Amino acid sequence: MPKHPSISNLFIEKPLGQQVTVKGWVRTFRNDQFISLNDGSTIRQLQIVISTDNTTEQDRKRIQTGTCLSATGILEKSLGKGQEIELICSSLEILGDSDPAEFPIQMKRHSLEFLREKAHLRFRTNTFAAVFRIRHHLSFAIHKYFNDQGFFNLHAPIITGSDAEGAGEMFKVTTLDLLNAPQNAQGQVDYSEDFFGKQTNLTVSGQLEAELAALALGKVYTFGPTFRAENSNTSRHLAEFWMIEPEVAFNDIYDNMDLAEDFLKYCLRHALTYGREDLEFLQEREINEDKMKPVEDRQTTALIERLEFITDNRFERITYTEAIEILISSSHFKKKKFKFPVEWGIDLQSEHERYLVEKHFGKPVIITGYPAAIKAFYMRLNEDGKTVAAMDILVPGIGEIIGGSQREERYDVLKKKCEEFHVPEESIWWYLDTRKFGTCVHAGFGLGFERLVMYVTGMQNIRDVIPFPRTPKNAEF
């Protein structure tokens, strides 16, 4: 047995009658005898039973919520309600004191808004400990899935001179003195004097670089930080977030849909298997939170049931044109319940996506064949000349969760699309080059990791599923 086993392992192995040492943080201390200890390895607390024989009055006064301690004793079956085992303490050492007058995380309900201001301590709460353990399980599942499928992990650059999305909302990277920046003959900032000799930014995507590798290694994926300088304070936007982006040579749009569906189901099954206790806790939390909401805002199905519904159902597949026809034919449209207009050529809004998955089909949906004008320049133009081989996976509750496409592999078509989308050829000459030297059909998709964690945990704000959120006017911690 390890020098000090995790509380999680003690609940699994239950080495009754053995002497063990546990270390962790006090959640509660009651009746001057019972300590509820948690070490972060599980949602469960281990009860430590102390007595005046092995602790001094001074030590007992130091035991407060948040105190860090080490306890040694015999593990026994608990006679108390709602707990299987307990540690009968023979010696106790206080490793770190906690001042109850200053420690802000007490054993009471705190609002998520309050805890965001205490992000350095919110890991100590049951809710956030559960969320971040689930985040770990999902991260591990992603790497395991792609490794087992024969993919190679690629580290795409964080600093880039191109804008993969064409959005223009990027964070600039510079070493120039902002108060005395050099200027060129046109009176503009002379980036040739900058560190990289050109204007550079934090990346919004690793996709373009992943495509380069896929056209040599066959199957690759990136999993790294990406950045968007959008001045948005919604519950679904971050300035810094993580993206998973696989790219596969010789895959077409149909292979891409198969891969994305299988990948998403695998991640959910992994979380359901290895994070079950935490999901049960988060499900109970969601049920209690829902009781305080208006009926129309409550979840209609429990968290675990929602996840199992995704894993157990084949995703419906329709075209964008079919989606528009369904929406226009709906009673929802005829009764003017949609806030945003519905017509061919629009970019589907969340309300449209959720209607399709929640009201019409009642299961996840993959939409393909979007208008070329509303999708990125690198998506393959279909034979009709007006749609592209794009795909979005929509799930109940949030709408789009995965977006991808078959990439445009034809040099002449891609070059023309760069012109139409005003993408400077000199900024992506290397991307165009791959279409000149052994081009082939290939496809890929992107999944925002925090969006996935939100869906699996049931959390309603993206700031609550990343350890230290970066948002407008907020770069604390």
Stockholm file with secondary structure:
# STOCKHOLM 1.0

chainA/1-477         MPKHPSISNLFIEKPLGQQVTVKGWVRTFRNDQFISLNDGSTIRQLQIVISTDNTTEQDRKRIQTGTCLSATGILEKSLGKGQEIELICSSLEILGDSDPAEFPIQMKRHSLEFLREKAHLRFRTNTFAAVFRIRHHLSFAIHKYFNDQGFFNLHAPIITGSDAEGAGEMFKVTTLDLLNAPQNAQGQVDYSEDFFGKQTNLTVSGQLEAELAALALGKVYTFGPTFRAENSNTSRHLAEFWMIEPEVAFNDIYDNMDLAEDFLKYCLRHALTYGREDLEFLQEREINEDKMKPVEDRQTTALIERLEFITDNRFERITYTEAIEILISSSHFKKKKFKFPVEWGIDLQSEHERYLVEKHFGKPVIITGYPAAIKAFYMRLNEDGKTVAAMDILVPGIGEIIGGSQREERYDVLKKKCEEFHVPEESIWWYLDTRKFGTCVHAGFGLGFERLVMYVTGMQNIRDVIPFPRTPKNAEF
#=GR chainA/1-477 SS CCSSCCHHHHHHHCCTTCEEEEEEEEEEEETTTEEEEECSSSSCCEEEECCTTTSCHHHHHHCCTTCEEEEEEEEEECCSTTCSEEEEEEEEEEEECCCTTTCCCCSSCCCHHHHHTTTTTGGGSHHHHHHHHHHHHHHHHHHHHHHHTTCEECCCCSEESSCTTCCCCCCEECCSCTTSCCBCTTSSBCGGGSTTSSCEEECSCSHHHHHHHHHHHSEEEEEEEEECCCCCCSTTCCSEEEEEEEEEETCCHHHHHHHHHHHHHHHHHHHHHHSHHHHHHHHHHHHHHHTTSCGGGSCSSCHHHHHHHHHHSCCEEEEHHHHHHHHHHSHHHHTTCCSSCCCTTCCCCHHHHHIIIIIISSSCEEEEEEEGGGSCTTBCBCTTSSEEEEEEEEETTTEEEEEEEEBCCCHHHHHHHHHHTTCCGGGSHHHHHTTTSSCCCEEEEEEEHHHHHHHHHTCSCGGGSSSSCCBTTBCCC
#=GC SS_cons         CCSSCCHHHHHHHCCTTCEEEEEEEEEEEETTTEEEEECSSSSCCEEEECCTTTSCHHHHHHCCTTCEEEEEEEEEECCSTTCSEEEEEEEEEEEECCCTTTCCCCSSCCCHHHHHTTTTTGGGSHHHHHHHHHHHHHHHHHHHHHHHTTCEECCCCSEESSCTTCCCCCCEECCSCTTSCCBCTTSSBCGGGSTTSSCEEECSCSHHHHHHHHHHHSEEEEEEEEECCCCCCSTTCCSEEEEEEEEEETCCHHHHHHHHHHHHHHHHHHHHHHSHHHHHHHHHHHHHHHTTSCGGGSCSSCHHHHHHHHHHSCCEEEEHHHHHHHHHHSHHHHTTCCSSCCCTTCCCCHHHHHIIIIIISSSCEEEEEEEGGGSCTTBCBCTTSSEEEEEEEEETTTEEEEEEEEBCCCHHHHHHHHHHTTCCGGGSHHHHHTTTSSCCCEEEEEEEHHHHHHHHHTCSCGGGSSSSCCBTTBCCC
//
